[in-house]
């Protein structure tokens, strides 16, 4: 899964005939006293109804005689439960005993050790967001999809909802005539079922519960095949599935998926592991999910039109590569328990950037991995947190494993080790891991073992373990000792934070001019023999997961070289400058000067990186109100000349023939100048283009500029413009337009706008995901933030009800833009009980509070220095 990202749970525990107490209810991984062997699921799914119904049979192997067992089911109305043993069928009772979906099956007489079949008839409500089996109305039609990771399969069928149990599934879906029905395996036939149609599917390869998938509705489809490859001598059936309004946007994903599959087959040196591939679009997936043979994506990730901007195409390549790599690493070989989901996701994150870059090198996708890793450091620097690899003991901890630590940090650690070992050696270890566990499960130590056997380099594995088994990351300080360099490592900490000291085994690569040297640094202090002259870059290539500091003179030399640094090194330098400032050891003037120099870097990521950091300081109030005019002037002076050199006209299609990274740079510069510099010329041009576009001139505004143009339109037009944009959201068929318009509704929101938005929440046409987006937008608007917080306090329970993996942490951290220890204390007192009652999102909540306190400390210590530096900036 991507963006977001995953989690799963649970199990079956056989009990003695005595009734279990609440304290005995299993909360996580349970003793493996019964094993599911096969599932047969027969569901009736009519998306326009409030509920669906199902018949489920689960073959199990009982490992001891019992009258009761624990399994999973959440919000299921089970009308019949029974156990079949041979020719006998015994009645049973099934009831949920825990809010997160632990359930208990009781039988009046003792079940003997051995084979049995559990039988259930039930019905359940559809969800209204991406958790469980959910339905959404698009245009005039209803559709249904599933999202089962992490622990939401149990909301669709009784199960042993634990990743280590991989079993075959035989599925049938009954629905309206003419509807498309999709599951993991190819459809084997259909038959009339009264006024409905029953679609039957072939039995799957062994799967865990979280990788099972369904989709039902009046979808539009496009079918074809991935051509044979050296690893696969036969064509692979390929299909794209989307809602009706997207009928004209299927070509891109259909045309580009085969190339990505071919790159992955070559890397793993084995064929696609399942008999078909469906690429399924959903309007409310805030990411993607690697269901075996039936991947699901947010509409905007895969449904691209010919005018798609560079961001969209980069996201397509990275996310599709990520999800399809999971078909091998995650679906074919599955983590044995959630402790090891980091390996699943971290590896896929690395592969997403690697394969995406191989698929379309001109899109510059690979550099994004480095930026994502440095973003993860903002979370990894906190005292409240977790290592990449950690024990998971309870259901409520699972979703926390799908965060920036797993994706950004874990992916960069994989990249760092792969770079040190060499691509071929690392790839051989991955292939060995695949060969050892076909359609099975594996844990972290087994993966490390495969790498060790392929590489014969145990110290490199020590390095990997030191990064995945420890929270936090190192700072490497480079100083001089005569002609030699001295590297000293310590744990990075923000200003005012004290953290326990740690030591890492760092694959340290340093460049000095044209000379580069790499070593494994496993001591606090190490001497480097690196002769030569020129700027010192302590993270050569930018692949290392660490920050660095330099002497003032070495910083000055490196900064002045910033316009010519390779992309990865430019990002590493910018991030380390930012990190030193947050730690209280860097000057505001140096940060501003570096932003000015780096703005001339040819790579779009490097050119705007420090501008984004300064924008974060402005947004959170670290820059004092009295310094806002100086801030706007400095941002305009830094970025307007670069945009002027590129040229800017918002009309549609003018820049499609340019290099993709040049297009992206223009898009980023326009956003900074409109929102941060408040550049009057740029804002006027965007507002005029948005007005013309909304009045029917489709050529007036390119979709690359939808976001800033609609935001300016609403900010300039006030409440009437926000209401106009909201009305357009409700009737929009274009997913790209809809997403940008929804975000713009709350642009520069006033208290009056906030009150109107809250009143609109009763509109039955508004999706649950829309409400969450709107309340998030109000929290980002300083004038509306107080009202947003008051509303959240009164409605926290309803926002968390039914929240799946994508939303639980997001809801718990909505007030994250506040920058004050006092505000953190107030939020803690008011919201903690609700977060704990929800059972998900506690880690996100605690991280948010610490970040607020750290931000307040930075504002108190550096706010005045920032104001002075901005005033004095030339």
N, C-alpha and C positions, 0 to 999 in steps of 0.2 A: 504494500500500500504506500501511497505517496501523499504528502502535505498534511502533512497532515497526518494522517497516518494511522495505527492498528492496536489490537489487543484482544485477548481471548482468555478463557478460563476453563475450567472445571471438572466434572468428573462423576464418579459413582462410588459410593461407599456402602458396603453391606453392613447391616447392623444386627445386633441380637434382637430377639423378639421384644425386649423391653422398649418402651417408648423413649425416644431420644429427647433430651433437654435442649433448650435453645443453645446452650453453650456447646453442645455436640454438633450443631449444624456445621457442615464443612464450609470453609470460607476460601479455600484455594485448592492446591494440588492435594489429592486424596490418595489413600492407599489403594493400589490397583487390585481390588478384590473381585472385580468383574470387568470383562472386556467386551465392548461391542464388536460384532463381527460383520454386520451388514445392515443397511437401512433400506426400507421401501416406503417412499413418501408419495401420497396421492392427495393433491391439494386442489380445491376449487377456488379459483382466483377471479373474481369479478371486480375490477378496479374501481368501478363507480359505486360499489357498496361500502358500508362502513366496516364490515368484517369479512374475513375469509374463513374457510373451513378445511379440515384435513383429516386424513386417516394415515397413521404412521405405524409401521411395524419395525422392531429392532431385534435382530438376532443377537443374543449375548452368550457369553460363556461365564457361568457362575462358578466362582472359585471356592465357595463354601455354602453350606445350607443356611437359609435365612428366611425370614418373613417380611423383611423391609430392605429397601435400598434407596440411597440418595442418587438423584440424577439432576436434570435441569429442565426447567420450563418457566417462562415468565409471562404472566398475564394471559395464560391459556385457560379457556373454559373447557376442561376435559369432561365430556359427557359419558365416556366409557373408557375404562382401563381394565386390562386383563393380561394374564400371563398364560401362554400356551407351552405345555411341556408334553411332547409326544402327541397323544390323542386327547389329552385333557386340556381344557381351558378353564382357568381359575379366575374369578372376578377379583379386581383389585381397586384400590383407591389411590388417587394421585392428587397431591396438593402442594402448592408453593409454600415454602416455609422461610423464605428470605427475600428481601426486596430486590436483590440482584439476580434472582432467578434460580436459587437452589430449591429443588422440589423433592418430595418423598413419595415413593411408591410402597404401599402396604398391601399384603396378601393375608387372607385369613388363615391359610394353612402353610406349612413350611415348604419352601421351594428347595428341591435337592440340588446338590452340586452338579454342574454340567450344563448342557445346552438348554436354552429357553428362548421364547420369543415374546417380547413385550408388545402389546397392542393398544392403540389409543385412537379414539375419535374425539375431535375437539373443534372449537372455533376460537378466533382471536381477532382483536382490532388491528386494522392497518395502522402503521405509523404514518406521521405526516412529515417526517424528515429522514435522512439516511441512517436509519437504525432498524434492524429487523426486516420485515416485509412491509414496505411503505408504498403509499400511493400519492400521486400528484396530478392535478388537472392542468393540462397544457392546451391552450386554445379552448376548444369545446369538448375535449376528450380526456378521459381518465386513463392513467397508465400505472403499472406497478413494477417495482424493482426490489431487489434485496441488497442489504449491506449487513453482513454477519460478523465481521471482525470489529470489535474484539469478542464480546460475550453476548452477541445479539442473535445468534442462530436459535437460541432457546426461546426467543419471542415468536418464532415461526413454526417450530416443531419440538416435541419432547426429544431430549437428546442427552448424550454424554459429551458435553461441550468442552472438550479438552483437546489441544492440538496433537498430543501424542497418540491419540486413537485415530488411526487412518483406516477407513473401511470403504468398500464399494457402496455407492448409492444408486438405487433404481427409482427414478422419479417419473411421475405423470402429473400433468397440469390440465385441469378442466376449466374452460372459459367460453366466451362467446364465439359463435361462428365468425370467421374472417379475421380474428385476432391472431397476432403472432405470439407464440409461446417459446421461451428460450430457457435452456438449462445448460449444465456443464457438458453433457454428452450430446452427440448427434440425435436428432429426432428419428425414431424408428417407425412411427406410424401414428395415425389418428383415427378416432372412431366416434360416432354419434353417441351422445349421452343425454337423451331427451332433447331439449332445445339447445343444448350446449355441445361442445366438442372436447373430447379428451385426447390430449397430446401425450404420446408415450416416448420416452427417451431411453437410449441404450444404457446399460449399467456402466458406471464410471470406473476409472482406475481408483485405487484406494485414495480417499481424501479425508482430511479432517473436517469437522463440521463448519469451520469458519470459511472454507473455500467453496462450499456449495452455493449455487446462485440460481435465481429464477428472474425472469422478466416477462410480463404479460401486458398486451395492449394493442391498439391499432397502429403499431409501429410502421414506419417505412424502412425498407431494407435494400441493401445492395450486396450481391453475391459474386464471388470470384474465387481465386485460388492463389496461394503462394507457390510459385514455380518450384519444381524439384531442385534440390541442392546436393552437394557432395555427401552430406550426411543423411539426406532423405531422398530416396529415388522416386518418390511419388508426390503429386501435388497435394498441398494442404488446403482443405476447404476454408475460405475466409469470407466473413460476412460483416457488414456494418449495420447497426440497428439504432434508429433514432426516432424521436417524435415527429409528427407530421410537419410542423413548421420548419423543420430542418431538412426537408427533402432535397433541397438544392445544395446542401453542404456536405455531401458524402464522398466526393471525389478525392479530396486530399488524403484522408485517412485510408481510403481504399488503395490509392496509388502508392502511398509511402510505407505502409505497414510491411509489405513483402521484403523490402530492403533491410529493415530493422531485424526482422526474423532471420534473414540470411546472415547478417553480421553476428547475431547471437548464436546461431547454430555453428558457425565457424569458431567462435570463441570456446564454446563448451565442447565442440567436436562430437556432438550427438544431436539427433533430430529433435524437432519440437515434440515435447513429451505427451501430447494429447491429440486426439484424432481430428479436432477442428479448432478454429479460433473465431470467436465472435467478439467484435469490438462494439461495446454497448454504451450509448450516451444517455446521461441522466441530467436533468436541469438543476438538481439540488445537491449533487455530489461535490463537496468542496475539495476534490482531489480525485483519487483513482483507487481501484481495488483489483488485485490480481486473481480473481476467481479462476479456477482451472478451466481453460478453454473458453472462458466467458468474462473477459475483463470489462469492468465498468469505469467510466470516466465522466467527469463534469463535461457538459456540452462544449464549453469553450476550449477545452483541452484538445479535442480531436476533430471538431466540426469547423474546419477552417474554410474560408472562401478565398478567392484569388487575391483579394486585397489585404489578407492577413498581415499584421505587422511582425517585426522581428521577434518581439516578446512572445507572441503567440506561437510562432514557428519554433522558437527555442524551447518553450514549454512542451510543445507537442513532442519534439525529439527526445527531450530528457525524460518526460513522464512515460511515454510509450515504451522507451527503452528500459526504463526502470520496471514497469509492470510486467513487460514480457520477459525480462530476465528472471523475474520471480517464477515463471513457469517451470524453470529448472531449479533455481535456488530459492526454495520456499514451498513450491507445489510438488515438484518431483522429489526433492529432499526437504523435509519439513522440520522446524524446530521441535524438539521433544517436549518442551514446556516453555512458558513465556519468559523464563530467565534468559533464553537464547534468542528471543525475537530480535535483539540488537543485530545479531549476525545476519539474519534474514534481510533486515532493512538497511543496515549499513552497507552491506555488499551490494544490494540493488541500487542504493543511492550512488555508489561509486560507478557501477555499471551504467546507470542512466546517463551520467555525464560522459563516460568513456565511449559507449556505443553511440550515443547521440552525436558526439563529436566526429566519430568515424562515418556516421550516416550522412552528415552535411557539415563538412569542416568550415565552410564559409559562414556558418551561423555562429561560430565562436561559442559553442555550448559548453565546452570543457572548462573554461575559466569560471563558470558559475559555481563549480564545486568548491573552489577556493573561497569565493565570496560567502557561500553558505556556511562553510566551516568557521570563518571568522565571525559570522553572525551568531553561530552557536556559542562562541566564547562569551558573549554577553550573558548567557544563561549559566554556562559552566563556571563563571567566576563567582557565582553566588555561594554563600555558605550552605543555604538550603538547596539540596539537589540530590544527585545520585550519579554513580558511575555509569558508563555505557552498559556494562554487564553487571547485573545485580540480582540477588535472589528476589523472587516474587512469591509472597506467602499468602496473599489474599486477593479476592476478586477486585477490590477497590484499587489495588496497586497497578493493575495491568495496563490501563490506558496511559498511565504516566510513562510507560516504556516507549510510546510513540511520540517523541518530541524532538526538539532540535539537537539534543544530545545524541540520540540514536541516529538521526539522519545526517546532520551536519558534521558533528564531531566524529561519529563512527565511520561515516563515509570517507572523511579525510584521513583517519587512522589507517583504513584499508589502503587508500591511495599512497600514504607515506610508506607503508610496508611494501606494497607492490613496487614502488619506485626504487626502494633500497634493494630488494631482492632481484629486481629485473622482471620485466613483464612476462617473459617466457617461463621463468621459474615459478612465479606466482600463479600463472595460468595453469601450469602442470599440477600444482597443488589443488587448485579448484577442480580440475578434471578428475583427479584421484578421489577427491571427496564425493563427487557425483557418482563415480563408479562403485564406491563402497556402500552406498545407501540408496539403491534404486527404488523409487516409490515408497521410501521409508522415512524414518526420522533420525535426527542426529543432534548432538549438542556441541557446545563451543569447544570442548577438549578434543572431540573427534575432528573438528575442522582444523584446529591447531596441529593435531597429529598428522593430518594429510599434508599441511604446509611444511611441517618439519621433515617429513619423509621426502618431499619433493626438493626442499631447499638445502637440507643438511646444514642448517645454520640456526642453532638453538638460541643464540643471543638475540636474533631478530624477533623470535617469538617472545622472548622476555620483554622486548621493547613494546610489542603489540599488547601484551598483557598489562604492562605498566600503564598504558594509556586507557585500556578498556576497563580495567579493574579498579582504577582510582578515579575519584571525582576530581575535577579541576584540571589545570594544565600549567606547564612551566613558562617562566620568562627566562630567556637566556641573555645575560648581560655580557657584552663584548667590550673588553678593555685591552690595553697595550702593556706588554712587558718587553721592552726593547724592540727587537724586530719581530717578536712573536705576538700572537693574539691570545688572550685568556678568556675562556668562556666560563661563566658561573651561572648555575641554574638555581632557581628558587620558585616557589609557588606564587603564581600571580594572585594579587588581591586588590580589590578596589579601595579607594580612599576611605579610611576609617574602619576597614574590615580586617580582623585578625583571623588567619586561617592556620590550621596545623601544618607544619612543614612536611614536604614530601619530596621524594626523589624519583625521577623517571629515567628510563633508558631511552634516550632521545636519538633517533636517526638524524643527526645534525649535519646539514649541508650548508657550507659558507662559501660565498663567492667574493673575491677581491679583484676588481678589474676583470681580466680574462681568466684568472686562475680560480679553480673550484676544488674543494676538498670535502669529503664526507667521512664521518666517524660515528660510532655508537657511543654517546656520552652517557655513562652510567654512574658518574661521580658528581659531587657538587661543583667541582672545579676542574677544568681540563685545559691544557695548553694546546694551541693549534699552530702548526707550522704552515703558514700560508703566505709565502713571499709575494711581492708584487705591489702595485700601486693602484689607485683609483678607489671609488666608493666601496665600502664594505657592506655586503648584503648577507646578513646572518641566516636568511631563509631562502637559499638559492632555489629559484623556480617557484617558490611559494607553496611547496607541497607539504611543509612541516606543520604540525598542529602545535604551535607554540608562538609566543610573542617574543620580541627582543627589545633590548635597549642598547644605546650607543653613547659614546661620549658626545658632548655638545658639538665638537668640531666634526666628528664623524656623522652626526645627524645632519649638520648643515651640508656636508658634501653629498650625502645620499639624497637629501631633499632637492638639491639643485640638479641632480641627475634624474629627478622624478619624471620629467616629460619623456624621457627615453627609456625608462625601465620596461622590461617585458611585463606582460599583463599580470602574471602570477606574482612577480616580485613587487610590482606597483601596489597590488592589493595588500601584500604582506607588509610593506612599508607603511601604507596608509593605516592599516589596522593597528600596527604596533605603536604608531604615533597617537592614535586615538586611545589605545589601551593605557599608554603612559599618562595621558591627560586624565583619564578616569581614575587612575591610581594615585593622582596627586603629584606626579613627578614630571609632568610636561607642561610647557608654557602655552597659554592661549594664543600668543602671537605666533609661535612656531606652527601651531595647528592651522591657523589662517593662512600663513605664508605657504605651507605645504599644499593646502587646497588650491591656492592660486597657481602654483607650479604644476601640480598634477593635473589641473584642468586642461593642460595642453597635451596630455598623453594621448596617443592615437587610439588606445583601447577605451571603449565607452565605459566599461566597468570601473577602470582606474580614474578616468576623468571626473566622475561625479561622486566617487566614494566618500570623500571627506565632506563634500557638500551635503550628502545625506546625513552624515554625523552631525554637522552643524544644524541641520533642519531638526533633528531629534532634540537637540538642546533648546532650540526655539520653541518647539511644540510642547515640551514639558515644563517650560518656564524657567530653565536654568539661566537663559539670557534675560536680564531684567527688562521690564516694560519700557523703561526710559531709554534703553539701548536699541529698541526695535528699528528706529529709522536708520541708525548706523548699520545694523545687521542687514537691512534690505539694501542699503547702498553697497556694502561689501559684496553681497551675493550677486548683485547686478554687475559690479565691476569685474568679478571673477568669471562669470559665466556668459554674460552678454556678448563679449567679443568672439567667443567660440561659436555661439549660435549665428552671429552675423557672418562669420566666415563660411558656415555651412549653408546659410540661407534658410528662410522659413516662410512657407505659404501653407496654410492648413487645408487647402483644397485636396480632394480625394485623388489618390493615385499618382501624384506628381513625382514621388521619389522611389517608386517600386523598382526602377532599374538600377538604383544605387546599391553599393555594397551593404549587406544587412547590418553590420555594426555601425556604419555611418548613419543609417536610418534610426537605429536604436539610440545613438548618441543625441541626435536631434530631438527625439521624443523625450529623453531624460532632461535635456537642457530646457525645453519648453516647460516641463513640469516644475523644475526648480525656479525658473524665472517667473512663472505665473503665481505659484503658491508661496515662495519664500522671498524673492526679490520684489514681488508685487509690481513687476515691470508693467507700466501703463500701456506701452505699445503692444506688448505680447498679449496682455489681458484684453485690450480692445479688439485685437485681431481675432482672438479666440471667441469672444462674446459675439462678434458679428457673424463669424462662421457658424457658431452653434445656433444662433437665431435663424439664420437662413436655412440651415439644415432642418431644424424643427418645423419650419414653415413650408417644407416640401422640396427644397433644393438638395437632392441627395449628393450632388457633387461638391457642395460647399465645404464639407468637413470630412477628412480622412479618419478612418476608425482608429488610427494610431493616436489621434488627439481627442478622442471622445472624452476621456477622463478629465483632463484639465479644462477642456472647453465647456463641458456641462457643469463642472464645478464653478467656473467663473460665471456662467449664465445664471445659476441659482444664487450665488453670492451677490451678484449685482442686482438681481431681480427680487430678492427677498422671499417672503412667504408665498406670494402668488406664483413665483417661478418654481419654488419647491413643490407646490401643489400641482402645477402643470407637469413637472417631471414625474411625480408620483403617479398621476393618471396615466402617463405614457408607459410606466413600468407595468402597470396592471394589464395593459393591452399589447405589450411588446411580444412579437414572435421571434425577433432577432436576439439571440442570447448575448452577443457581444454588446449590442446597444443596451439591453436590459441591465446587464451587470454594471455598466458605466453610469446609466441613469439612476439606478438604485443607490449607488454610492454618492451621487451628486445631490440627492434629496437633502442630505444633512450638511452640505458644504457651508462652512461659516455660519452654522445654525445659531439663531437667536433663541432666547427663552420662548418667544411667541411661536417660532417654528417647532421647538421641542414640545410644547403643549399640544400643538396640532398633530404632530407625529404620534404622540401617545394616544390621542383620540382615534387615530386611524387604525390602531392595533385591533380594534373590534371589527374591522372590515373583513368579511369572510373570504374575500378574494386574495388576501395577503398570505403568502406561504410562511411557515414557521421560520425558515431560513431568512426570509426577508425581514421579519421582525428583529431577528438577532443582528442582521446587518445594520438596520436602522438604529437600534440602541447603541451598537458599537460606534456608529458615526457620530451620534450625539456626544458620546464620551470623548471623542477626538476634537470636538468643537468647544473651546474654552468657555464661551458664554453660555453654553447649554449643559456643561458637565455637571453642575450642581443639581439641576432638575433630573438629569439622567440617573444620578446616584440615588436620589430620593425615590424615583420610580423603581429602580432595581431592588432597593430594600423591601419594597412592598410586594414585588412580583417575582422574587428570586425562585421560589418553589415552582412556579408554573414554567419558568424558562428551563429549569433543569429536568422537569418531568419528561421522561422518554429520551433525554439527550444521549446520543451514542458517542462513539469514540471521537468523532470530529468536533463535537460541541461542548462536552463536559468541561474540559479545561478552559475553553474559550469563555464560557459563561462565568466561570469562577474568577477569571482575571479581567473582566470588562473594565474595571476602574483603573487600569494599569497606567494611564497617562498622568495620574497625579504624582506630584514630586514633593513629598512631605512626610516626615516621620509621624507627625501628629495625625495626619490624614490616614496613614497606615494603621495607627492604633485604633482610630475610630472605625475604620472598615473592618478590622479584625474583630472588634467587639460586636459589631452589628451583624456581620455576614458569616462568621465561622460556624455557627450552629447549622445554618442552612447548607453550607458546603459539606459538613460532616453528615448531615441527613441525606444528602444526595448520593453519597457513597462514591463519587467520582469527582476528580478535579482538585483534590486537596493539595497536591504538590504544586500545581499551577497557582493556586491561591497563595500558598506560603512564599513561593518565588516572587509573586507580584508584590507582596508586602515588603519583603527584603529589598527589592528593587526600588520601591518608593522611598524607603529610608536611605538607601545609598544615594539616590538622586537628590534627596534633600541635603545630604551632607556635601555632595558635589556643588550644589547651588550655593550653599552657605560659604564654602571655601573658595569657589572659583567664579561666582557670578560677577563680582565687581571686577575681577581681572579680565573676564571676557568682555565686559562693557568697555573697559579701558582699551583693550586690544582692538576692538572693533572701531572705537573712536579714532585711534591712532593709525589704523591701517591705511596705507596710501591708496 
